[in-house]
Amino acid sequence: MKILVINRQKEVIGQIATVLASVEPVIRYYDSGLDGLLAARIESFDLIVCGTDLPVITGFELVRSLRNSSINKNTPVIFLADELNQKTEYLSHILGAAATLRLNDEQLEDVLQNQRNKYESERPSPIKDIFPGYSLN
């Protein structure tokens, strides 16, 4: 599982790394929205964990750009916000976020585990990738 983590605060990136250590994914970390956007345009990810308040471009602008034209247009996104309000929840809903959490919310580990389980249950087998529609049964 490949995860892209974008947050302006390096301490938060460290906390996310600690939570993700048990999942054992391949993780790319960026502290700038523009750097995260560029990475997501050239590399496919299974999950994006993104702060809403990023330097250069916001997390919402980043995800909107990915949804419009990117290899990650259908990748699940978890937004981390300093505070949850009606505008934040509305924007994350419009962009199809898998979850929106307050930055200090302890639900992050549960949400990440749920996304991992969903990824593993929906992941096609290598045979299906090579021969679409083929079944071993």
C-alpha positions in Angstrom: 0.0 0.0 0.0 1.4 3.4 -1.0 0.4 6.4 1.0 1.0 10.1 0.2 1.0 12.3 3.4 1.0 16.1 3.0 1.0 18.4 6.0 2.7 21.7 6.7 3.7 20.8 10.3 6.6 18.4 10.5 5.5 17.3 14.0 2.1 16.2 12.6 4.0 14.3 9.8 5.9 12.5 12.6 2.7 11.6 14.4 1.2 10.3 11.2 4.4 8.2 10.6 4.1 6.7 14.1 0.4 5.8 13.4 1.2 4.3 10.0 4.2 2.3 11.3 1.9 -0.6 12.2 0.4 -0.6 8.7 3.8 -1.0 7.0 3.1 0.9 3.8 5.4 2.8 1.4 4.9 6.4 2.4 5.9 9.7 0.7 5.9 12.8 2.9 5.7 16.4 1.8 5.1 19.6 3.8 4.0 21.7 0.8 0.8 21.4 -1.1 2.6 22.1 -4.4 5.2 19.4 -3.8 2.4 16.9 -2.8 0.4 17.8 -6.0 3.5 17.3 -8.2 4.2 13.9 -6.6 0.5 12.8 -7.0 0.6 13.8 -10.7 3.5 11.4 -11.5 3.0 8.6 -9.0 0.0 6.5 -8.2 -1.1 6.2 -4.5 -3.6 4.0 -2.7 -4.4 6.6 0.0 -3.7 10.3 0.4 -3.6 11.9 3.9 -3.8 15.7 3.4 -3.9 18.7 5.7 -6.4 21.4 4.7 -4.1 24.4 5.4 -1.0 23.8 3.3 1.6 26.3 2.0 1.2 27.5 -1.7 -2.0 25.7 -2.3 -4.6 24.4 0.1 -5.4 20.7 0.6 -8.8 21.4 -1.0 -7.2 22.9 -4.1 -4.8 20.0 -4.3 -7.5 17.4 -4.1 -9.7 19.3 -6.6 -6.9 19.3 -9.1 -6.3 15.6 -8.6 -10.0 14.8 -9.0 -10.1 16.8 -12.3 -7.1 15.2 -14.0 -4.7 12.8 -12.4 -3.8 9.2 -12.1 -5.0 9.6 -8.5 -8.5 10.9 -9.4 -10.2 8.0 -7.5 -7.8 7.7 -4.7 -9.3 7.9 -1.2 -8.4 11.1 0.7 -8.4 11.7 4.4 -8.4 15.4 5.3 -6.8 16.6 8.5 -8.2 20.0 9.6 -7.2 22.3 12.5 -10.9 22.7 13.1 -14.1 21.2 11.7 -16.7 23.6 10.6 -19.5 23.6 8.1 -17.3 24.9 5.3 -14.6 22.3 5.9 -17.1 19.4 6.0 -18.9 20.7 2.9 -15.7 21.0 0.8 -14.5 17.6 1.9 -17.9 16.1 1.0 -17.9 17.7 -2.4 -14.4 16.4 -3.1 -15.4 12.9 -2.1 -13.1 12.6 1.0 -13.1 9.2 2.7 -12.9 11.1 6.1 -12.3 14.5 7.6 -10.7 14.6 11.0 -9.6 17.3 13.4 -5.8 17.4 13.5 -5.7 16.2 17.1 -8.4 13.6 16.6 -7.6 10.1 17.9 -9.7 8.5 15.2 -6.9 8.6 12.7 -5.6 5.2 13.5 -9.1 3.6 13.1 -9.7 5.5 9.8 -6.3 4.4 8.4 -7.0 0.8 9.4 -10.4 0.9 7.7 -8.8 2.2 4.5 -6.2 -0.5 4.7 -8.8 -3.2 5.1 -10.9 -1.7 2.2 -7.8 -1.6 0.0 -6.9 -5.2 0.7 -10.4 -6.5 0.1 -10.8 -4.6 -3.2 -7.3 -5.2 -4.5 -7.5 -7.3 -7.7 -5.3 -10.4 -7.9 -2.2 -10.2 -10.2 -4.0 -12.7 -12.5 -7.0 -10.3 -12.9 -4.6 -7.5 -13.7 -3.0 -9.5 -16.5 -6.2 -11.3 -17.7 -9.3 -9.1 -17.0 -12.3 -11.3 -16.4 -10.3 -14.5 -15.9 -11.1 -16.5 -12.8 -9.2 -19.4 -11.2 -12.4 -21.2 -10.3 
